[in-house]
Amino acid sequence: MKLGCCYYPEHWPESFWVEDARRMAAMGLQLVRIGEFAWSRIEPEPGRYDWGWLNRAIDTLHAAGLQVILGTPTATPPKWLVDVMPDMIAIDEQGRPRGFGSRRHYCFSHQGYRAECRRIVTALAERYGQHPAIVMWQTDNEYGCHDTVLSFSDAAAASFRGWLAARYGTVEALNAAWGNVFWSMEYRSFTEVDPPHLTVTEANPAHWLDYRRFASDQVTSFNREQVDILRSLSPDKDITHNFMGFFTEFDHHDVGRDIDVATWDSYPLGFLEQFWFSSDEKRAYLRQGHPDIAGFHHDLYRGCANGRWGVMEQQPGPVNWARFNPAPLPGMVALWTLEAAAHGAELTSYFRWRQAPFAQEQMHAGLLRPDSTEAEAANEVRAAADELANIGPQQTAQAPAALVFSYGAAWTIGIQPQGQSFRYLELVFECYSALRSQGLDVDIVSPDADLSAYRMVVVPTLPIMPEGFAEKLAALACPVLLGPRSGSKTASFTIPEGLAPGDCKQVIPLTVTRMESLRDGVSEPGDGFAVTRWREDVRSRLEPEISDAAGRGVVYAKGQARYCAIWPDRALLRQLIERMAHEAGVVLTDLPEGIRVRRSASHSFTFNYAAEPVFVPHLGKTLAPASWHIAPREA
């Protein structure tokens, strides 16, 4: 795994560049990402390019033995371009313009802006596509950051109407699919259809789902336009895009099919603070991040681009954007780096080289402070580089467990959650964490993936079953777990004929007759678990495998398949994984709190995410906080 950093030569006097490059190489870095926000310096006026500074920057890095990842600058269109075409900006759900003055101020559907993007990407690729320093291209930066996937501009509305016409053919077919007879919502032509916002009350959920599908397709096609140019003019270079954490606004599997390497931006402390984790978890993992945040995304994005993936931005210190921004525990930057290697990353790049003393991110730490002295993470990077040299290249091994992840499922549940605590990402993460906490390696895969090599398959929920998915599950010989709400909707966002779980009745014969959500704080007892958030009434000739204290069925099983009719808490997930592992002959490891294990093809890695020393039984030793143990893997 190569180490790198994100560098902005345009932010610093040119007299810094040679020494910066020398220090990067001396620290053990091999890769440098540049250029993704530099449009105004590359093209300061329409049609007038200034390549001199970028030529010198790339040549300086190359002379120091560093390889360059060059970003296309389309995430930050310059002011002159916004002034030329002011309608290129996105419009938010409340009808307000997302204006100039920060970044990502464009609408994916604006054809004029797309043409300008093709022009600047072509100019970059023609100039640097064969430069020996360039080893990879990054398209744009963090698609969708700051809630910018959904735009409600005139350009988006027009593109949506064309998308609907291509999908449905006739407006009559659209009316039937959406159930527009309800509330007299029928249309006479596609030109009458607007985006589903600014309605008096809830818009049609089928309308919303198609708008999310459309918006995701716009991201995919926007990215593909850049990829096609780069493939043509720089055919021997890899292409990546840097995805984000806990982000589901577009289908990353679709974008991943067009790139070579899926990368993501890893900020474990910020994600712990910003998402659903309990106050106790936020205190316990304040300076380390939850032990599954990094691993979850490593495995998710490893499944997005044929197994090739990396970390484009790794948190090296306090960030600037969360509600609270603690510093990592000493050793955590090195631990995060080594965990990426354990999951098979090709690269880990730290954001950023030097902390900026100006503008929006001046409170975001780097490997250097603004005065160029080394920050705390610098020595940890050296330690990680030494450890990586000692263990050598790592290859990903086949995991015993597959977890099925669907961006469409996230949209479907988000549109009509029925209970405000039913969060798709949280449910998937809890299933992943339950597997990892019992020592299992996990592959996170799309519903399209081949599942035949796995010994256990977990589907946390999949409300809309893709065609053929139920048959694929039915053909598996390994244990399969289906979570609540699976098969509960059709592709048109309707309740299926014969009720839920729809096509999955061929996997397990039962019918869900009623669903209910439970408010926060309500807990109904089970045998060692509790029923919270969500439960379903089930009609079946099967006897429940697990029931609650009142005798109501909770889990139903037939053959290798199980259906869980409630939101599974951690205790129930543990029970179910233990049963599945026993049936599959998979050995579990009962890990202490905060300890995680990951096995590559050649090594076994053990990491301590706890804030205190922990005795690890399978090692027979105590690991200090933010430390690790790496050993050759036993045959």
Backbone hydrogen bonds, N-H to C=O, Kabsch-Sander energy under -0.5 kcal/mol:
donor,donor_aa,acceptor,acceptor_aa,energy
2,K,346,E,-2.3
4,G,348,T,-2.1
5,C,31,L,-1.4
6,C,350,Y,-2.3
7,Y,5,C,-0.5
7,Y,33,R,-2.8
11,H,8,Y,-2.4
12,W,9,P,-1.5
16,F,13,P,-2.5
17,W,14,E,-1.0
18,V,14,E,-0.5
20,D,16,F,-2.6
21,A,17,W,-2.7
22,R,18,V,-2.2
23,R,19,E,-2.5
24,M,20,D,-2.5
25,A,21,A,-2.2
26,A,22,R,-2.2
27,M,23,R,-1.7
28,G,24,M,-0.6
28,G,25,A,-1.1
29,L,24,M,-2.1
30,Q,3,L,-3.6
31,L,3,L,-1.9
32,V,67,Q,-2.1
33,R,5,C,-2.5
34,I,69,I,-2.4
38,A,35,G,-1.6
41,R,38,A,-0.9
42,I,38,A,-2.3
43,E,39,W,-3.1
45,E,48,R,-0.9
48,R,45,E,-2.3
49,Y,47,G,-0.7
50,D,42,I,-3.0
51,W,49,Y,-0.6
55,N,51,W,-3.1
56,R,52,G,-2.3
57,A,53,W,-2.3
58,I,54,L,-2.6
59,D,55,N,-2.5
60,T,56,R,-2.3
61,L,57,A,-2.2
62,H,58,I,-2.6
63,A,59,D,-2.3
64,A,60,T,-1.0
64,A,61,L,-0.6
65,G,62,H,-1.8
66,L,61,L,-2.2
67,Q,30,Q,-3.2
68,V,133,A,-3.1
69,I,32,V,-2.7
70,L,68,V,-0.6
70,L,136,M,-2.2
71,G,34,I,-2.8
71,G,69,I,-0.5
72,T,138,Q,-2.7
75,A,36,E,-0.6
76,T,73,P,-1.5
81,L,78,P,-0.7
82,V,78,P,-1.7
83,D,79,K,-2.5
84,V,80,W,-1.7
85,M,81,L,-2.2
88,M,85,M,-2.2
89,I,86,P,-1.0
92,D,96,R,-3.1
95,G,92,D,-2.3
98,R,90,A,-2.8
99,G,97,P,-1.1
104,R,75,A,-2.9
106,Y,104,R,-1.2
107,C,88,M,-2.3
110,H,107,C,-1.5
111,Q,109,S,-0.6
114,R,110,H,-2.2
115,A,111,Q,-2.0
116,E,112,G,-1.8
117,C,113,Y,-2.4
118,R,114,R,-2.5
119,R,115,A,-2.0
120,I,116,E,-2.4
121,V,117,C,-2.5
122,T,118,R,-2.2
123,A,119,R,-2.3
124,L,120,I,-2.2
125,A,121,V,-2.8
126,E,122,T,-2.7
127,R,123,A,-1.6
128,Y,124,L,-2.9
129,G,125,A,-2.0
131,H,128,Y,-1.5
134,I,131,H,-1.2
135,V,68,V,-2.5
135,V,133,A,-0.5
136,M,68,V,-1.2
137,W,238,D,-2.5
138,Q,70,L,-2.1
139,T,240,T,-2.4
142,E,242,N,-0.7
145,C,142,E,-2.4
147,D,144,G,-0.8
148,T,144,G,-1.5
151,S,149,V,-0.6
152,F,91,I,-2.5
157,A,153,S,-2.4
158,A,154,D,-2.5
159,S,155,A,-2.2
160,F,156,A,-2.6
161,R,157,A,-2.0
162,G,158,A,-1.7
163,W,159,S,-2.3
164,L,160,F,-2.7
165,A,161,R,-2.3
166,A,162,G,-2.0
167,R,163,W,-1.8
168,Y,164,L,-3.0
169,G,164,L,-0.5
169,G,165,A,-1.9
170,T,168,Y,-1.8
174,L,170,T,-1.6
175,N,171,V,-2.8
176,A,172,E,-2.2
177,A,173,A,-2.5
178,W,174,L,-2.7
179,G,175,N,-0.9
180,N,175,N,-2.3
182,F,179,G,-1.9
184,S,181,V,-1.6
185,M,180,N,-2.0
185,M,182,F,-1.0
192,E,189,S,-1.4
193,V,190,F,-1.6
197,H,195,P,-1.6
208,W,204,N,-2.2
209,L,205,P,-2.5
210,D,206,A,-2.2
211,Y,207,H,-2.0
212,R,208,W,-2.4
213,R,209,L,-2.4
214,F,210,D,-2.9
215,A,211,Y,-2.8
216,S,212,R,-2.4
217,D,213,R,-2.4
218,Q,214,F,-2.0
219,V,215,A,-1.7
220,T,216,S,-2.2
221,S,217,D,-2.7
222,F,218,Q,-2.3
223,N,219,V,-2.5
224,R,220,T,-2.4
225,E,221,S,-1.9
226,Q,222,F,-1.1
227,V,223,N,-2.5
228,D,224,R,-2.8
229,I,225,E,-1.4
230,L,226,Q,-2.5
231,R,227,V,-2.9
232,S,228,D,-1.7
233,L,229,I,-2.3
234,S,230,L,-2.4
237,K,234,S,-1.7
238,D,135,V,-1.3
240,T,137,W,-2.9
241,H,261,V,-0.7
243,F,241,H,-0.9
243,F,263,T,-3.5
247,F,244,M,-0.5
252,H,250,F,-1.0
254,D,251,D,-0.5
255,V,251,D,-1.6
256,G,252,H,-2.8
257,R,253,H,-1.2
258,D,255,V,-1.7
259,I,255,V,-0.5
259,I,256,G,-0.7
260,D,239,I,-2.3
261,V,239,I,-2.0
262,A,308,R,-2.4
263,T,241,H,-1.9
263,T,261,V,-0.6
264,W,310,G,-1.3
265,D,243,F,-1.8
266,S,264,W,-0.7
266,S,313,E,-2.9
267,Y,265,D,-0.7
271,F,267,Y,-2.5
272,L,268,P,-2.0
273,E,269,L,-1.8
274,Q,270,G,-2.2
275,F,271,F,-1.6
282,K,278,S,-2.5
283,R,279,S,-1.9
284,A,280,D,-2.7
285,Y,281,E,-2.4
286,L,283,R,-1.1
288,Q,285,Y,-1.0
289,G,285,Y,-2.9
293,I,290,H,-1.7
294,A,290,H,-0.6
296,F,292,D,-2.5
297,H,293,I,-1.6
298,H,294,A,-2.6
299,D,295,G,-2.5
300,L,296,F,-2.1
301,Y,297,H,-2.7
302,R,298,H,-1.6
303,G,299,D,-0.8
303,G,300,L,-0.7
304,C,301,Y,-1.6
305,A,301,Y,-0.5
307,G,302,R,-1.1
308,R,305,A,-1.8
309,W,307,G,-0.6
310,G,262,A,-1.8
311,V,347,L,-2.9
312,M,264,W,-1.9
312,M,310,G,-0.6
313,E,264,W,-1.1
314,Q,349,S,-1.8
315,Q,266,S,-2.5
315,Q,313,E,-0.5
329,L,287,R,-2.5
332,M,329,L,-2.6
335,L,331,G,-2.2
336,W,332,M,-3.3
337,T,333,V,-1.7
338,L,334,A,-2.4
339,E,335,L,-2.5
340,A,336,W,-1.8
341,A,337,T,-1.6
342,A,338,L,-2.3
343,H,339,E,-1.5
344,G,341,A,-1.7
345,A,340,A,-2.3
346,E,309,W,-2.7
348,T,2,K,-2.3
349,S,311,V,-2.1
350,Y,4,G,-2.5
351,F,314,Q,-1.8
352,R,350,Y,-0.7
353,W,6,C,-2.4
355,Q,368,L,-2.3
362,Q,359,A,-1.3
364,H,361,E,-2.0
365,A,318,P,-2.6
365,A,363,M,-0.6
367,L,352,R,-2.3
368,L,353,W,-2.0
369,R,373,T,-3.1
372,S,369,R,-2.3
375,A,367,L,-2.6
378,A,375,A,-1.5
380,E,376,E,-0.6
381,V,377,A,-2.1
382,R,378,A,-1.7
383,A,379,N,-2.2
384,A,380,E,-2.5
385,A,381,V,-2.7
386,D,382,R,-2.3
387,E,383,A,-2.2
388,L,384,A,-2.7
389,A,385,A,-2.0
390,N,386,D,-1.7
391,I,387,E,-2.1
392,G,388,L,-1.9
397,A,599,R,-0.6
401,A,441,D,-1.3
402,A,456,M,-2.2
403,L,443,D,-2.6
404,V,458,V,-2.5
405,F,445,V,-3.2
410,A,406,S,-1.4
411,W,407,Y,-2.0
412,T,408,G,-2.6
413,I,409,A,-2.4
414,G,410,A,-2.1
415,I,411,W,-2.2
416,Q,412,T,-1.6
419,G,417,P,-0.9
422,F,419,G,-2.2
423,R,421,S,-1.3
424,Y,422,F,-0.5
427,L,423,R,-2.2
428,V,424,Y,-2.5
429,F,425,L,-2.6
430,E,426,E,-2.6
431,C,427,L,-2.0
432,Y,428,V,-2.5
433,S,429,F,-3.1
434,A,430,E,-2.2
435,L,431,C,-1.8
436,R,432,Y,-2.6
437,S,433,S,-2.7
438,Q,434,A,-0.5
438,Q,435,L,-0.9
439,G,436,R,-2.0
440,L,435,L,-2.0
443,D,401,A,-2.4
444,I,299,D,-0.6
444,I,442,V,-0.5
445,V,403,L,-2.5
445,V,443,D,-0.6
449,A,446,S,-1.9
451,L,449,A,-0.6
454,Y,451,L,-1.5
455,R,400,P,-2.3
456,M,400,P,-1.4
457,V,479,P,-2.1
458,V,402,A,-2.8
459,V,481,L,-3.2
465,M,463,P,-0.7
465,M,489,K,-0.5
469,F,466,P,-2.3
472,K,468,G,-1.9
473,L,469,F,-2.3
474,A,470,A,-2.6
475,A,471,E,-1.4
476,L,473,L,-1.4
480,V,560,Q,-2.7
481,L,457,V,-2.3
482,L,562,R,-2.5
483,G,459,V,-2.5
486,S,483,G,-1.3
487,G,462,L,-2.5
488,S,485,R,-1.7
489,K,463,P,-2.3
490,T,494,T,-2.2
493,F,490,T,-2.0
499,L,496,P,-2.2
502,G,499,L,-1.6
504,C,501,P,-2.2
505,K,502,G,-1.9
506,Q,503,D,-1.7
507,V,504,C,-1.3
508,I,504,C,-2.4
510,L,508,I,-1.1
511,T,539,R,-2.3
512,V,500,A,-2.9
513,T,511,T,-0.7
513,T,537,D,-2.2
514,R,537,D,-1.1
516,E,535,R,-2.5
518,L,533,R,-2.6
522,V,519,R,-2.0
524,E,531,V,-2.3
526,G,529,F,-2.2
527,D,547,S,-0.7
528,G,526,G,-1.5
531,V,524,E,-3.5
532,T,530,A,-0.7
532,T,567,W,-0.6
534,W,532,T,-3.3
535,R,516,E,-2.3
536,E,565,A,-1.8
537,D,514,R,-2.8
539,R,511,T,-3.2
545,E,555,V,-2.5
546,I,555,V,-1.7
548,D,552,R,-2.4
549,A,525,P,-2.6
551,G,548,D,-2.0
554,V,546,I,-2.9
555,V,546,I,-2.1
556,Y,563,Y,-2.4
558,K,561,A,-2.4
561,A,558,K,-2.2
562,R,480,V,-2.0
563,Y,556,Y,-2.7
564,C,482,L,-2.8
565,A,554,V,-3.4
565,A,563,Y,-0.6
567,W,532,T,-0.6
567,W,534,W,-1.9
569,D,567,W,-0.5
573,L,569,D,-2.6
574,R,570,R,-2.1
575,Q,571,A,-1.9
576,L,572,L,-2.6
577,I,573,L,-2.6
578,E,574,R,-2.3
579,R,575,Q,-2.2
580,M,576,L,-2.5
581,A,577,I,-2.9
582,H,578,E,-2.1
583,E,579,R,-2.2
584,A,580,M,-2.1
585,G,581,A,-1.1
585,G,582,H,-0.6
586,V,581,A,-2.4
589,T,438,Q,-2.5
591,L,437,S,-1.3
591,L,589,T,-1.2
595,I,592,P,-2.1
596,R,607,F,-2.1
598,R,605,F,-2.3
600,S,598,R,-0.5
600,S,603,H,-2.5
601,A,395,Q,-3.1
604,S,631,A,-3.1
605,F,598,R,-3.0
606,T,629,H,-2.5
607,F,596,R,-2.9
608,N,627,S,-2.5
609,Y,594,G,-3.3
609,Y,607,F,-0.7
614,V,623,L,-2.3
616,V,621,K,-3.1
619,L,616,V,-1.3
620,G,616,V,-2.0
621,K,616,V,-1.2
623,L,614,V,-3.0
626,A,608,N,-1.1
626,A,610,A,-0.7
627,S,624,A,-1.0
629,H,606,T,-2.3
631,A,604,S,-2.0
633,R,602,S,-3.1
